[in-house]
């Protein structure tokens, strides 16, 4: 297993386990840039970490003041790693072990973090997440190339870091 560090907040410097080759964690520079963009939206937020991998993004959000995090990860071994990472930090979070398009929730989220695999980037899956966004919530998407248009969402801003692009969307 590889490891990822929490970059800031209450759990800064703590090490998270990753499921190795099953997922690809976001690079440290990209993650720092993402959380700098999200700083105004984190405190007290309800977070959904889609394509969660090790849960590093959702756990980083919790470390920086988010109230609660829910994780979606289709790889069952990776979902177990998320549960272990939460337990290691004495954090509570919901982990859904299944595909994004099958996720269901009666809860709306203030912040949705989506870092899908670039080699299997499915816009329709990402668009399905919009239904879980609160009225003034933010969808943060890591994506290759230009910012995609997502039905029902308006692009707030995009920043580029090497091959990755980070875009923030709000409901229209």
Residue frames as qw, qx, qy, qz and C-alpha x, y, z in Angstrom:
[[0.000, 0.885, 0.466, 0.000, 0.00, 0.00, 0.00],
 [0.342, 0.427, -0.031, 0.837, 1.05, 3.56, -0.70],
 [0.260, -0.609, -0.530, 0.530, 0.42, 6.45, 1.67],
 [0.109, 0.677, 0.255, 0.682, -1.00, 9.96, 1.39],
 [0.289, -0.215, -0.504, 0.785, -0.65, 12.74, 3.97],
 [0.041, -0.875, -0.483, -0.005, -3.35, 15.09, 5.15],
 [0.476, 0.445, 0.019, 0.758, -2.07, 18.54, 4.20],
 [0.041, -0.354, 0.197, -0.914, -3.80, 20.92, 6.59],
 [0.624, -0.462, -0.197, -0.599, -6.24, 21.32, 9.44],
 [0.716, -0.524, 0.299, -0.351, -6.90, 19.25, 12.53],
 [0.949, -0.088, 0.292, 0.081, -5.29, 16.08, 11.13],
 [0.397, 0.851, -0.343, -0.028, -2.40, 17.75, 9.31],
 [0.042, 0.621, -0.780, 0.071, 0.54, 15.42, 8.75],
 [0.716, -0.075, 0.640, -0.267, -1.43, 12.25, 9.51],
 [0.083, 0.303, -0.827, -0.466, -0.84, 9.46, 7.04],
 [0.798, 0.199, 0.219, -0.526, -3.65, 7.69, 5.19],
 [0.499, -0.085, 0.823, 0.259, -3.38, 4.27, 3.62],
 [0.523, 0.447, -0.267, -0.675, -4.25, 3.92, -0.06],
 [0.901, 0.103, 0.382, -0.177, -5.43, 0.84, -1.93],
 [0.498, -0.298, 0.633, 0.513, -2.37, 0.90, -4.21],
 [0.099, -0.055, 0.680, 0.724, -2.96, 0.25, -7.90],
 [0.110, 0.571, 0.813, -0.008, -6.74, 0.14, -7.50],
 [0.062, 0.950, 0.297, -0.074, -6.94, 3.94, -7.49],
 [0.548, 0.339, -0.017, 0.765, -4.83, 6.96, -8.40],
 [0.296, -0.726, -0.389, 0.483, -4.60, 9.60, -5.64],
 [0.241, 0.945, 0.105, 0.193, -4.72, 13.27, -6.57],
 [0.636, 0.284, -0.251, 0.672, -1.25, 14.81, -6.62],
 [0.413, -0.510, -0.420, 0.626, -0.19, 16.96, -3.67],
 [0.106, -0.127, 0.137, 0.977, 0.06, 20.21, -5.69],
 [0.285, -0.331, -0.609, -0.662, -3.35, 19.65, -7.27],
 [0.469, -0.559, -0.674, 0.113, -4.90, 18.80, -3.89],
 [0.312, -0.392, -0.259, 0.826, -3.41, 21.93, -2.31],
 [0.065, -0.029, -0.335, -0.939, -4.76, 24.05, -5.19],
 [0.371, -0.443, -0.722, -0.381, -8.19, 22.40, -4.91],
 [0.453, -0.598, -0.580, 0.318, -8.49, 23.08, -1.20],
 [0.195, -0.244, -0.046, 0.949, -7.28, 26.67, -1.63],
 [0.218, -0.214, -0.508, -0.805, -10.17, 27.11, -4.10],
 [0.515, -0.465, -0.683, -0.228, -12.60, 25.46, -1.66],
 [0.295, -0.014, -0.568, 0.768, -11.51, 27.26, 1.52],
 [0.294, -0.108, 0.127, -0.941, -14.59, 29.57, 1.68],
 [0.717, -0.104, -0.371, -0.581, -16.97, 26.61, 1.37],
 [0.526, 0.113, -0.824, 0.176, -15.55, 24.07, 3.85],
 [0.067, -0.131, 0.657, -0.740, -16.49, 25.17, 7.37],
 [0.482, 0.152, 0.587, -0.632, -19.52, 23.21, 8.61],
 [0.557, 0.329, -0.425, -0.633, -20.24, 21.70, 5.19],
 [0.845, 0.039, 0.510, -0.155, -21.73, 18.34, 4.30],
 [0.128, 0.619, -0.647, -0.426, -19.32, 16.73, 1.83],
 [0.936, 0.214, 0.256, -0.110, -19.75, 13.98, -0.75],
 [0.143, -0.622, 0.683, 0.355, -16.46, 12.49, -1.97],
 [0.889, 0.374, 0.128, -0.232, -17.25, 10.69, -5.25],
 [0.798, 0.463, -0.306, 0.235, -14.66, 8.37, -6.80],
 [0.486, -0.847, 0.162, -0.144, -13.17, 8.46, -3.32],
 [0.604, 0.485, -0.568, 0.279, -10.22, 6.05, -3.64],
 [0.472, -0.025, -0.682, 0.558, -8.60, 6.20, -0.20],
 [0.288, -0.821, -0.491, 0.035, -11.01, 8.90, 0.98],
 [0.522, -0.126, -0.108, 0.837, -8.18, 11.43, 1.06],
 [0.005, 0.386, 0.224, 0.895, -10.22, 14.34, -0.33],
 [0.541, -0.635, -0.402, -0.377, -13.20, 13.85, 1.99],
 [0.728, -0.461, -0.312, 0.401, -10.92, 13.32, 4.98],
 [0.380, 0.103, -0.008, 0.919, -8.93, 16.45, 4.04],
 [0.242, -0.555, -0.302, -0.736, -12.26, 18.34, 3.99],
 [0.692, -0.614, -0.378, -0.032, -13.10, 17.00, 7.47],
 [0.666, -0.202, -0.200, 0.690, -9.65, 18.01, 8.70],
 [0.193, 0.163, 0.099, 0.963, -10.29, 21.54, 7.41],
 [0.213, 0.107, 0.377, -0.895, -13.67, 22.00, 9.10],
 [0.519, -0.123, -0.583, -0.613, -16.30, 20.10, 7.14],
 [0.616, -0.296, 0.382, -0.622, -19.03, 18.73, 9.39],
 [0.794, 0.024, 0.586, -0.159, -19.65, 15.35, 7.77],
 [0.231, 0.496, -0.662, -0.512, -18.42, 13.33, 4.78],
 [0.873, 0.194, 0.396, -0.210, -19.95, 10.58, 2.68],
 [0.118, -0.523, 0.724, 0.433, -17.75, 8.55, 0.34],
 [0.876, 0.375, 0.125, -0.275, -18.59, 6.75, -2.92],
 [0.017, -0.588, 0.772, 0.241, -16.10, 4.16, -4.14],
 [0.877, 0.186, -0.192, -0.399, -16.96, 1.26, -6.45],
 [0.585, 0.336, -0.710, 0.199, -13.80, -0.74, -5.67],
 [0.770, -0.560, -0.249, -0.177, -14.64, -2.75, -2.56],
 [0.767, -0.121, -0.257, 0.575, -11.01, -3.06, -1.42],
 [0.202, 0.360, -0.059, 0.909, -10.66, 0.73, -1.67],
 [0.502, -0.616, -0.216, -0.568, -13.93, 1.19, 0.26],
 [0.833, -0.424, -0.298, 0.190, -12.47, -0.95, 3.07],
 [0.551, 0.107, -0.167, 0.810, -9.36, 1.28, 3.06],
 [0.150, -0.559, -0.087, -0.811, -11.61, 4.35, 3.47],
 [0.725, -0.586, -0.257, -0.255, -13.34, 2.73, 6.45],
 [0.807, -0.220, -0.246, 0.489, -9.95, 1.90, 7.98],
 [0.324, 0.326, -0.066, 0.886, -8.67, 5.46, 7.42],
 [0.400, -0.628, -0.150, -0.650, -11.77, 6.87, 9.10],
 [0.839, -0.479, -0.257, 0.019, -11.37, 4.46, 12.02],
 [0.709, 0.037, -0.215, 0.671, -7.65, 5.27, 12.38],
 [0.115, 0.317, -0.077, 0.938, -8.57, 8.96, 12.81],
 [0.001, 0.399, 0.763, -0.508, -11.66, 8.24, 14.97],
 [0.278, 0.188, -0.183, -0.924, -13.84, 9.87, 12.31],
 [0.501, 0.373, 0.746, -0.232, -17.37, 8.89, 11.37],
 [0.282, 0.408, -0.397, -0.772, -18.37, 8.83, 7.71],
 [0.824, 0.290, 0.390, -0.292, -20.71, 6.95, 5.42],
 [0.086, -0.425, 0.760, 0.484, -19.03, 4.76, 2.82],
 [0.811, 0.387, 0.198, -0.391, -21.05, 3.57, -0.17],
 [0.360, -0.337, 0.787, 0.371, -19.27, 0.69, -1.92],
 [0.567, 0.519, 0.636, 0.070, -20.73, 0.89, -5.41],
 [0.396, 0.310, 0.380, 0.776, -20.74, 2.88, -8.64],
 [0.008, 0.161, 0.133, -0.978, -21.52, 6.61, -8.66],
 [0.380, -0.104, -0.455, -0.799, -24.57, 6.18, -10.88],
 [0.568, -0.360, -0.728, -0.135, -26.19, 3.78, -8.37],
 [0.219, -0.072, -0.550, 0.802, -25.64, 6.00, -5.31],
 [0.298, -0.680, -0.498, -0.448, -28.83, 7.12, -3.57],
 [0.302, -0.156, -0.523, 0.782, -29.24, 9.57, -0.73],
 [0.118, -0.831, -0.533, -0.108, -32.02, 11.58, 0.84],
 [0.421, -0.706, -0.046, 0.567, -29.35, 14.04, 1.91],
 [0.475, 0.845, 0.036, 0.243, -28.15, 17.08, -0.03],
 [0.750, -0.248, -0.030, 0.613, -24.50, 18.09, 0.09],
 [0.036, -0.942, 0.017, 0.332, -22.88, 21.53, 0.33],
 [0.068, 0.731, -0.613, -0.293, -19.75, 20.29, -1.41],
 [0.962, 0.165, 0.218, -0.023, -19.29, 17.43, -3.86],
 [0.160, -0.689, 0.629, 0.322, -15.70, 16.42, -4.66],
 [0.911, 0.335, 0.220, -0.091, -15.35, 14.46, -7.90],
 [0.054, -0.693, 0.657, 0.292, -11.97, 13.15, -9.00],
 [0.932, 0.221, 0.214, -0.193, -12.95, 10.49, -11.55],
 [0.672, -0.202, 0.532, 0.473, -10.41, 8.36, -13.40],
 [0.204, 0.648, -0.280, -0.679, -9.26, 10.29, -16.47],
 [0.039, 0.209, -0.880, -0.424, -9.00, 7.10, -18.54],
 [0.097, -0.431, -0.886, -0.139, -12.69, 6.35, -17.90],
 [0.063, 0.195, 0.227, -0.952, -14.16, 9.87, -17.66],
 [0.023, -0.479, -0.829, -0.288, -17.97, 9.63, -17.89],
 [0.083, -0.185, 0.037, -0.979, -19.73, 12.95, -17.99],
 [0.590, -0.393, -0.455, -0.539, -23.18, 11.37, -17.50],
 [0.670, -0.339, -0.579, 0.318, -22.02, 9.89, -14.18],
 [0.290, -0.064, -0.267, 0.917, -20.67, 13.22, -13.02],
 [0.285, -0.280, -0.246, -0.883, -23.87, 14.98, -14.12],
 [0.624, -0.427, -0.627, -0.188, -25.88, 12.50, -12.01],
 [0.468, -0.215, -0.528, 0.676, -24.18, 13.91, -8.90],
 [0.045, -0.279, -0.052, -0.958, -25.88, 17.31, -9.42],
 [0.566, -0.504, -0.485, -0.435, -29.11, 15.94, -7.91],
 [0.707, -0.439, -0.445, 0.330, -27.34, 15.63, -4.56],
 [0.351, 0.177, -0.129, 0.910, -26.10, 19.24, -4.51],
 [0.085, -0.666, -0.537, 0.510, -27.76, 21.69, -2.11],
 [0.324, 0.883, 0.337, 0.048, -29.21, 24.88, -3.63],
 [0.078, 0.961, -0.264, 0.015, -26.05, 26.90, -2.98],
 [0.835, -0.343, 0.378, 0.206, -23.64, 23.96, -3.01],
 [0.187, 0.766, -0.532, -0.309, -20.43, 23.53, -5.00],
 [0.974, 0.134, 0.160, 0.091, -19.36, 20.68, -7.26],
 [0.118, -0.789, 0.544, 0.259, -15.55, 20.52, -7.48],
 [0.939, 0.303, 0.161, -0.017, -14.41, 18.47, -10.48],
 [0.300, -0.583, 0.622, 0.427, -10.94, 17.33, -11.46],
 [0.789, 0.502, 0.340, -0.100, -10.91, 16.63, -15.20],
 [0.545, -0.091, 0.465, 0.692, -8.72, 16.38, -18.29],
 [0.225, 0.376, 0.521, 0.733, -8.96, 19.13, -20.90],
 [0.176, -0.343, -0.097, -0.917, -11.55, 21.89, -21.10],
 [0.288, 0.072, 0.672, -0.678, -14.21, 22.25, -18.40],
 [0.033, -0.305, -0.879, -0.365, -17.20, 20.17, -19.49],
 [0.430, -0.245, -0.058, -0.867, -20.69, 21.60, -19.60],
 [0.097, -0.172, -0.945, 0.261, -22.86, 19.92, -16.97],
 [0.280, -0.530, -0.555, -0.577, -26.63, 20.19, -17.30],
 [0.524, -0.752, -0.381, -0.117, -28.18, 22.26, -14.50],
 [0.635, -0.561, -0.050, 0.528, -24.82, 23.57, -13.29],
 [0.299, 0.942, -0.059, 0.142, -22.96, 26.79, -14.00],
 [0.778, 0.121, -0.207, 0.581, -19.17, 26.92, -14.19],
 [0.335, -0.923, -0.074, 0.175, -17.73, 29.30, -11.56],
 [0.051, 0.860, -0.491, -0.131, -14.03, 28.94, -12.34],
 [0.977, 0.145, -0.035, 0.151, -11.36, 26.63, -13.70],
 [0.177, -0.832, 0.515, 0.105, -7.68, 26.39, -12.85],
 [0.896, 0.341, -0.282, 0.025, -5.08, 24.20, -14.56],
 [0.460, -0.687, 0.562, -0.014, -2.30, 22.27, -12.80],
 [0.242, -0.287, 0.868, 0.326, -0.10, 20.27, -15.19],
 [0.154, -0.126, -0.834, -0.515, -2.45, 17.86, -17.05],
 [0.131, -0.525, -0.809, 0.231, -5.25, 18.33, -14.51],
 [0.135, -0.420, -0.163, -0.883, -7.96, 20.96, -14.54],
 [0.121, -0.363, -0.767, 0.514, -9.96, 21.88, -11.44],
 [0.174, -0.365, -0.368, -0.837, -13.39, 23.38, -11.98],
 [0.089, 0.260, 0.704, -0.655, -16.01, 24.62, -9.54],
 [0.207, -0.357, -0.641, -0.647, -19.70, 24.53, -10.46],
 [0.244, 0.151, 0.575, -0.766, -22.90, 25.80, -8.78],
 [0.288, 0.522, 0.803, 0.011, -26.56, 25.06, -9.47],
 [0.063, 0.231, 0.348, 0.906, -28.15, 27.38, -12.03]]
